[in-house]
Amino acid sequence: MQHGHGHRCGQKLTGCGFRLTTGREAIIDILSKSDKHLSAEDIFMAIRAEYPGIGLTTIYRTLELLEQTGILAKFDFGHGRAKFELTEEYGNKKHHHHLICKKCGTIVDYSDFLDDELAYIKKTEAGLAKKYKFDIHSHVISFFGLCEKCAAKKPDSAAKKTG
């Protein structure tokens, strides 16, 4: 494990009254090494060879704990399986938003135009916080559409109207 991730995550867990167990450390390690958003099943497949005693149920519980403690971000991009990544404070990625392909599920992290977006978002958050007396902690921006490959594919012949 990269020492920085494990150490920071371990401190956060300890501060919240939890231990950095071998299983938790292994899951954090997998997430820290991935440049993709991973599902619980993806993590299970990556972890089972080295840690055969860690089951899918343990992974789900650990992901829930890591999300509750702010170490992990959970995303539902509409494909039936939640995806996870380490939060900006604990991972390798800087603040970013997402482009999600509705057909193949590809997720693109982008930070283009982020300065312009963040200026608008901060103004919007301030207005919403004042109007609704709401303490905003974070936001998620995801754009849904078709990736270049899916947009270029022709519709299936079975889907075409006949006659």
N, C-alpha and C positions, 0 to 999 in steps of 0.2 A: 504494500500500500504506500502511496505517496504520503510521507510523514505529515505534511501540512494538513491534508484533508482529514486523516484519522485523528490527529491531535486536536484540531479545531472541533470536529464532530464529537470526539470523546469529551472534551470540555463542556460542550453544549449539553450533551446527554447527562453528564454528571451534575451539571448545574440545575438540570430539571429533575434530578433524583433517579436517573437511570444509569445502568452500566453500559460500557462499550464492549459487548460480548463478541465472541469470534464471529458469529453469524451476522451481527450488525456491521462489524468491521468489513466482512467479506462483501456484503451488499453495497456498502459505501464505496469500497474499492472498485467494484464492477461499474458502478455509476460514474465514479470519477475518471475512469479510463475510457468511457464511451463518449462518442461525439453524437450519439443518437438519443432519442427519447425511448426508454425501455419500458416494456410491460412487465408485470410480475412474472409472466411465463418466460419472457426473454431472460430475466435475471435468473430464474430457476434453471434454465438450460445452460447458462454460463457458469453457474455456481456448483452444479451437482457433481461434476467430475472431481473437483478438489474437496468439496464438502458434502459427501453423500448423505450425511445425517440431517441436512437442512432441507425440510420439506416445503412444499408450496404454501401450506398454511402458515408456517413460520415466516416465510417471505412476505405474505400479505400482512401479517401482524406487524412485522418490522417496518414495512413501508408506511403503514398507518401511523406508527410511532414517530418515524422520521418526518413525516408530513406534519404531525401535530406539534413537533418541537421546532419546526421551521427550517429543518435541514434539507428537506425535499419538497419539490413542487409537483403536484399531481395535475394532470391535464386530461380532459375528456374531449377528444377531437371528433367524436361522433362515429367511431368505428367499432364500438362495443367493448373496447379494452382500454382502461386507463393507461396512460403513459407517465413516466416519471423522469425527473432530472434533479440534480442537486441545485439548490437555490444559489443565486449569485454569490452570496456570502461564503458558501461552503464548496462551490464547484469551480471549474475552470472558465466557465462562460461569463461574459459580461452581459449586462442588460440587453435583452433582445425580444423580438416579437416573432410570430409564426405565420407561415403560409402553409396551408394544408390542402392536399389534393383530395377531393371528394371521391375520386374513383379508386386510386391505388393506395391512398393513405400516406403518401410521402409527406414528411414534415420538413420544411426549410426554416431554419433560424435566420432571421435577418436583423441587421442593425442599420441598414441604409435609412436615411431620412430621420433617424432617431432623435436628433436634436430638435428638429421641427415638431415631430410628434410629441416629444416630452414637454416642450413648451406649451403646446395646446392642452395636453393631458393635465399638467399641473394647474393651469388656469381652470380647466373643467373640474378637477378634483376640489379645488378651493371653493368654487361656486357651489358644488354639490354638498360639500361638508358644511358650508354656512347655511344653505337653504334647508337641508334635512337634518342638521345637527348630527352628522355622521362622521365618525373617525375612520377615514380611509387608510388602510395599511398597504395595499398593493393593487395592481391591476393586471389584466391579461388581455392582450390584443392578438387576435387570430383572424386571418383572412382565409376564406374557403373558396376554392375554385378548382381548376384543372392544371396539373403540371404540364410542362411542354410535351412530354411523351404521350400523356393521355389525351391532350388536346389534339395531337396530330393523328391519333388512331381513328380509323374510320369505324362507324358503328357496325356492329355485328350484322351479318346478312339476315339472320333470323329476326332481328329487331326491325328490319326494313319492312315497309308495307308492300304487299304484293297486289298486283292486279289492278 
